[in-house]
Amino acid sequence: MALSHDAVVRLKTLGWALLLFLFLISAPLLWAASPLLLAGVVLVGALLGLMIHVARRLPRRARWSPDRTQAALIGAALLTGLVAAPIWWLVLQPALYPLAVPRVTLSDGRREVVFQGMIHVGSEQFYRSVAYDLLRAKAGGLCAVL
């Protein structure tokens, strides 16, 4: 069963919209990594799209046509999306599966101290300053647990 002309136009429009969306969510991520990376991926994708198009139309030698431009755009958008997909997956992991941090409560009957675990990516100097602050609090009588 053949599709009507209207159905074909609607499907092509939907396909172009999906490709544009894929490119728009992938390009900023690759740009943030390196503008040269984005340019390289777009160029390689366009060349792959052109090569596939030319290979399919090899018997017919024609001048540059809108079909070749479309093939280049499709290749560029698809390769950009495919390169950025694993990066997006890694970016979403902390949001989908947050790390559990420990929480410990110490009490002597009158007072209660709650320690909330932390995860930091910091320098050694940062951790030394935290330890120094804790030791200073202990020396000042603010923290009897250490």
C-alpha positions as CSV (number, residue, x, y, z in Angstrom):
1,M,0.0,0.0,0.0
2,A,1.5,3.3,-1.1
3,L,1.4,6.4,1.0
4,S,-0.4,9.4,-0.2
5,H,1.5,12.5,-1.1
6,D,0.3,14.3,2.0
7,A,1.5,11.4,4.2
8,V,4.9,11.5,2.6
9,V,5.2,15.2,3.1
10,R,4.2,14.9,6.8
11,L,6.6,12.0,7.4
12,K,9.5,14.0,5.8
13,T,8.6,17.0,7.9
14,L,8.6,14.9,11.1
15,G,11.9,13.4,10.1
16,W,13.5,16.8,9.5
17,A,12.1,18.1,12.8
18,L,13.6,15.1,14.7
19,L,17.0,15.5,13.0
20,L,17.0,19.2,13.9
21,F,16.1,18.4,17.5
22,L,18.8,15.8,17.7
23,F,21.4,18.2,16.3
24,L,20.2,21.0,18.6
25,I,20.6,18.9,21.8
26,S,23.9,17.4,20.6
27,A,25.8,20.4,19.2
28,P,26.1,22.5,22.4
29,L,27.6,19.5,24.2
30,L,30.2,18.9,21.5
31,W,30.8,22.7,21.3
32,A,31.5,22.7,25.0
33,A,34.1,20.0,24.6
34,S,35.7,21.7,21.7
35,P,34.4,23.8,18.8
36,L,36.9,21.9,16.5
37,L,35.3,18.6,17.7
38,L,31.9,19.8,16.6
39,A,33.2,21.1,13.3
40,G,35.0,17.8,12.7
41,V,32.0,15.7,13.5
42,V,29.7,17.8,11.3
43,L,32.2,17.6,8.4
44,V,32.7,13.8,8.7
45,G,28.9,13.3,9.0
46,A,28.2,15.4,5.9
47,L,30.9,13.5,3.9
48,L,29.5,10.2,5.0
49,G,26.0,11.2,4.0
50,L,27.3,12.4,0.6
51,M,29.2,9.2,0.1
52,I,26.2,7.1,0.8
53,H,24.1,9.2,-1.5
54,V,26.6,9.1,-4.3
55,A,27.1,5.3,-3.9
56,R,23.3,4.8,-4.2
57,R,23.1,7.0,-7.3
58,L,26.3,5.9,-9.0
59,P,24.9,4.9,-12.4
60,R,23.3,8.3,-12.9
61,R,25.8,11.1,-13.1
62,A,24.1,14.4,-12.2
63,R,25.2,17.8,-11.1
64,W,24.8,19.0,-7.6
65,S,21.2,18.5,-6.5
66,P,19.1,19.2,-3.5
67,D,19.2,15.5,-2.7
68,R,23.0,15.8,-2.1
69,T,22.5,18.7,0.2
70,Q,19.8,16.8,2.1
71,A,22.1,13.7,2.4
72,A,24.9,15.9,3.8
73,L,22.6,17.5,6.3
74,I,21.2,14.1,7.4
75,G,24.7,12.7,7.8
76,A,25.9,15.6,9.8
77,A,22.9,15.6,12.1
78,L,22.9,11.9,12.7
79,L,26.7,11.6,13.4
80,T,26.5,14.6,15.7
81,G,23.7,12.9,17.7
82,L,25.5,9.6,17.7
83,V,28.8,11.1,19.0
84,A,27.0,13.1,21.7
85,A,24.6,10.3,22.9
86,P,27.1,8.5,25.2
87,I,28.1,11.9,26.7
88,W,24.5,12.7,27.4
89,W,24.1,9.3,29.0
90,L,27.0,10.0,31.3
91,V,25.7,13.5,32.1
92,L,22.3,12.1,33.1
93,Q,23.5,9.3,35.4
94,P,24.0,11.4,38.5
95,A,20.5,12.9,38.1
96,L,18.9,9.5,37.5
97,Y,20.8,7.6,40.1
98,P,22.1,10.0,42.8
99,L,24.8,8.7,45.1
100,A,23.8,7.8,48.6
101,V,25.7,9.7,51.3
102,P,25.9,8.5,54.9
103,R,24.2,10.3,57.7
104,V,25.3,9.6,61.3
105,T,23.7,11.0,64.4
106,L,25.7,11.2,67.7
107,S,24.1,12.1,71.0
108,D,25.1,12.3,74.6
109,G,21.5,12.7,75.9
110,R,21.5,16.4,75.9
111,R,23.0,17.4,72.6
112,E,22.9,15.8,69.2
113,V,25.3,16.1,66.4
114,V,24.3,15.0,62.9
115,F,27.1,14.3,60.4
116,Q,26.0,14.4,56.8
117,G,28.3,12.8,54.3
118,M,29.7,14.9,51.5
119,I,31.2,14.2,48.1
120,H,33.6,16.8,46.9
121,V,36.0,17.0,44.0
122,G,38.5,19.4,45.4
123,S,42.1,20.1,46.0
124,E,44.2,18.8,48.8
125,Q,44.2,22.3,50.2
126,F,40.4,22.3,50.5
127,Y,40.5,19.1,52.6
128,R,43.2,20.5,54.8
129,S,41.2,23.6,55.5
130,V,38.2,21.4,56.5
131,A,40.3,19.4,58.8
132,Y,41.9,22.6,60.2
133,D,38.4,24.1,60.8
134,L,37.3,20.9,62.7
135,L,40.4,20.9,64.9
136,R,39.9,24.6,65.6
137,A,36.3,24.0,66.6
138,K,37.4,21.2,68.9
139,A,40.0,23.3,70.5
140,G,37.4,26.1,71.0
141,G,35.1,23.6,72.8
142,L,32.5,23.7,70.0
143,C,33.0,20.0,69.1
144,A,33.5,17.4,71.7
145,V,33.2,14.4,69.4
146,L,36.6,14.6,67.7
